[in-house]
Amino acid sequence: ILKGSFFTYSDREKDYWSGYFTSRVFDKALDRRLERVLFAAETLGATAHEMEKPRRALSLFQHHDGVTGTAKTHVVQDYANRIADAIKVVENWISKRIKSNELDDIKACWKSDSPREMPQNLCGDADDVQVYNPLKYPQRCGDV
């Protein structure tokens, strides 16, 4: 009979298994971000053909080795690069879609030069910010 806690365990030297929710959380956050921008693009009229490459990047990461965090480091880095590139593609599509005569340069406020870098807010306090809610119901941030 086995007794004790088996969470987190190591089956080999420095190979720890802590489960889905605690492994590669940054990569899962990128996954959710890509899902959000894809949803927004689709509600703005993006076709399956236009979103084919970003969707493929998402599907590749959601393979069991990617989303569970069990893939090798260099493979996960490749996933992250693909997802970050896909996010840029979708955000550019959205920017082009919502441009109007009044607004010359619409861009995403949050920018990151690499998938593992924290995004920086490019929209200063004095800038106008346009927000798009792709859901059918209103959202609010709550008390800030």
N, C-alpha and C positions, 0 to 999 in steps of 0.2 A: 504494500500500500504506500502510495506517495502522499506525503504531507507537506504543508507549507505553501508559500506563495510562489507561483510560477510566472508572475508578471513583474517585471520584465526579465527575460532570460536570455542567455547566450548559448547558442549551440556550437559555436566555434570561437576562436580567439577574436575578440572585439567585434563580433557579429551579433548585435543585440536586436531582439525582436520585441517591439513594444506595441505593435498593433497599428491599425489603420489611422486612428485619430491622432496619434503622436508622431507619426513619421512623415517627413517632408511636407510640413504644414505650409511652407511658403509656396511650394509647387501646387498644392491644392488650392491655395488662394488665387494663384494665376489662373488655374482651371476655372474657378468660379467667376473671375473677372471676364475671361473670354466668353463664358456662357452668357453673362449679362450683356456684353456689347453685341454679341450675336443676336440675342433676343431683341435688343433695341433696333438693330439694323433690319431685322425681319419685320418688325412692326412699322418701320418706315418704308417697307416695300422691297427690300433686298431679295433677289432671286436665289434659288438654290445654286445656280451656276456662279453667281457673283460671290457667294460665300463658300464655295466648294473647298478652296485651300484652307481657310480658317477652320472649317468644320473637320477637315482631315487632320489638322494639327490637334484639335480637341479630341477626336476619336483615337488618335495614336496615343495620347497621354492617358486616356481612360482605359487603355489596355491594363490588365490586372497588374503587371509589373510596374507600370507608371503610377497609377492612382494609389496603389497600396504602399509604394515607397520601397519596393524590393529590388528595383532595377539597379544596375551598377551606376556609380557616380557619373561617369562620362555620358551614359545614356540619359540619365535624368537631366544633366546639363543641356543635352541636345533637345530634350522635350521642352525645357524651359525656354530655350532660344526660339524654338518653333512657335510656342504659345505666345511669347512676347512679340514676335514678328506678326503673328496672326492678329493680335490685339491692335497693333498699329494699322494693319490693312483695314480692319473693320472700322476703327475710329476715323481713318481717312475717308472711307466710304460714307460714313455718317456725316462728317464735316461737309463733304461735297453735296450730299443730299439736302442738308438744311440751310445751305448758303442762300442768302437773299440779296437783293440789290442794296439793302441798307447796311448789311454786314459784309465787309470785305474779307476779313480773315478770321474764320472760325477755327478754333483748335481746341483740343482737349486741354484742360487745365493741369492735369497731372501728367508728368513726363518722367520717364526713367530711361537712361541710356543702356542699361543692361537688365536682364530679367531678374538678377539677384540684387539689384540696387534699389534702395528705398525711393519711391517716386517723390518728385519735388513739385510743389504747387507753383505753377507759372502764372497764375492769375492773381495779381496783386489786389489789395483792398480797393483801389481806385478803378479797377477794370469792371466793365459790365460782364455779367455771367449769364449765359442762357442755359436753362436746365430743361432736359427732355425726360418726361416720365413715360416709359413705354407701357406701364400698367393701366388698366381701365379704371383704377380708383386712385384717389389722391394719397400722397405720402407726406409725412412730415418728419423732421429730424428729431423732434422732441426738445427738451430743454438743453441748451448748450451752455 
